[in-house]
Every structure is written in C-alpha cells, then in structure tokens.
Amino acid sequence: MKNYETVFILNPVLSEDQAKDTVEKFVKVLKKAKADIVNTENWGLKKLAYPIQKKSTGFYALVEFAAAPETVNALETEFRRDESVMRFLTTVLDKHSILYNSRRRKGEFNRGKKTSSGPRKNEEGKEA
C-alpha cells in the first residue's frame, strides 16, 4: 500500500452541505476499496487562479489515504463521473511528504507568526 493525497475542486453552485456530502461520497468510495483514510480537510469556497467551466470559485477538499494503486484508478473514475467535480489531482506521497503532512496536521507550522494589533512595546514592556 502506498500513501496518496488527492485535492479536488467542487462546483460552487453546490451548497455547503452538498459539498460535504460529495466529499463523504468519495471517502466512502475509498473505504469500500479498503483504503485507510489518514486525513480529510474541507478548505471551503476559494477563488480560482483562472476560470474553470466559466466559474471563478470552487469548494476545495483534500483527502489523504493509504491504498493500493488500483484504488486510485477507481477513485479517479468516480471523479470523472461526477459532474460536480471540476478538477482533481492525486499524488503519491514520499517519506518526506508524509512527515511534513503529519507535522502540518499537528499545527507545528505558522505558530511563530503572531500579529500584534495593539500598541508596540519596548524591551522594558512599556508602550513606545
């Protein structure tokens, strides 16, 4: 079994509930093919870099899973059959990608980036 990550864009005409149901449908396809689901993320409605099917936005979703290579073919066939899927991309994860994704899920990145909206303070803790 290899580790895979698939990102797909759903039609923005769908409601939030319909988009979540569609993601669940593809997760069920993977589970039926005996794949281990590692992570599922709904990134929500985002603007596209360029229009696809005359749409400028779409619902993004990511699914990380471990499965046999034949499972990917079955999943991509389902993507092509579903009219609500505008684009999809499935990649094989190497050991570095697996490590990075596990660290990202734990929230190890973007911790040091704190934006301060209050007044600036000097070294002694007093307002500058």
C-alpha positions in Angstrom: 0.0 0.0 0.0 1.2 3.5 -0.9 0.3 6.8 0.6 -1.7 9.2 -1.5 -3.1 12.7 -1.3 -5.9 14.0 -3.5 -7.2 17.5 -3.8 -10.3 18.2 -5.8 -12.4 21.3 -6.6 -16.2 21.1 -6.5 -18.7 23.3 -8.3 -19.5 26.5 -6.4 -23.2 26.1 -7.2 -23.4 23.4 -4.5 -24.4 24.4 -1.0 -22.0 23.8 1.9 -24.0 20.7 2.9 -24.0 19.3 -0.6 -20.2 19.9 -0.9 -19.7 18.0 2.4 -21.9 15.1 1.2 -19.9 14.9 -2.0 -16.7 14.7 -0.1 -18.2 11.9 2.1 -19.2 10.1 -1.1 -15.6 9.9 -2.3 -14.4 8.9 1.2 -16.9 6.0 1.1 -15.6 5.0 -2.3 -12.1 4.8 -0.8 -13.3 2.9 2.3 -15.2 0.4 0.0 -11.9 -0.2 -1.7 -10.3 -0.9 1.7 -8.2 2.3 1.8 -7.1 3.7 5.1 -8.2 7.4 5.4 -5.5 9.3 7.1 -6.9 12.8 6.9 -9.8 14.8 5.4 -9.9 18.5 5.1 -12.5 20.9 3.7 -10.8 24.1 2.7 -14.1 25.8 1.8 -15.0 28.1 -1.0 -11.9 29.7 -2.6 -11.2 31.8 -5.6 -9.7 30.0 -8.6 -6.5 31.2 -10.3 -8.3 31.1 -13.6 -11.9 30.3 -14.7 -12.8 26.6 -14.9 -16.1 25.9 -16.7 -16.9 29.6 -16.5 -16.7 29.5 -12.7 -14.3 31.7 -10.7 -14.7 30.0 -7.3 -14.9 26.4 -6.1 -15.1 24.3 -3.0 -11.6 22.7 -2.3 -11.2 19.4 -0.4 -8.2 17.3 0.5 -8.2 13.6 1.3 -5.1 11.8 2.5 -5.2 8.0 2.3 -3.2 4.8 2.1 -4.3 2.3 -0.6 -3.3 0.0 -3.4 -2.6 1.6 -6.8 -5.8 0.1 -8.3 -7.9 2.1 -5.8 -6.6 5.4 -7.2 -8.0 4.4 -10.7 -11.4 3.6 -9.2 -11.4 7.0 -7.3 -10.4 9.0 -10.4 -13.1 7.2 -12.4 -15.7 8.4 -9.8 -14.3 11.9 -10.0 -14.8 11.9 -13.8 -18.3 10.6 -13.5 -19.4 13.2 -11.0 -20.4 16.5 -12.7 -19.8 18.5 -9.6 -16.1 17.8 -9.7 -14.4 20.5 -11.7 -10.7 19.4 -11.2 -8.8 16.8 -9.2 -5.2 15.9 -8.6 -3.9 12.7 -6.9 -0.2 12.4 -5.9 1.9 9.7 -4.3 3.4 10.8 -1.0 7.1 10.1 -0.4 8.5 9.7 3.2 9.3 13.5 3.4 5.7 14.4 2.3 4.2 12.0 4.9 6.4 13.6 7.6 5.5 17.1 6.5 1.8 16.4 6.4 1.8 14.8 9.9 3.6 17.9 11.3 1.2 20.2 9.5 -1.8 18.3 11.0 -0.3 18.8 14.5 -0.1 22.5 13.8 3.7 22.9 14.0 3.8 25.4 11.2 2.6 29.1 11.4 2.9 29.1 15.2 5.6 31.9 15.3 3.6 34.2 13.1 1.7 36.3 15.6 0.3 39.6 14.5 0.0 42.2 17.2 -2.8 44.7 16.7 -2.1 46.5 20.0 0.4 49.3 20.6 4.1 48.4 20.2 6.1 47.9 23.4 9.8 48.4 24.0 12.2 46.0 25.7 11.0 47.0 29.2 7.4 46.3 28.4 6.3 49.9 28.3 4.5 51.4 25.4 6.7 53.1 22.8 
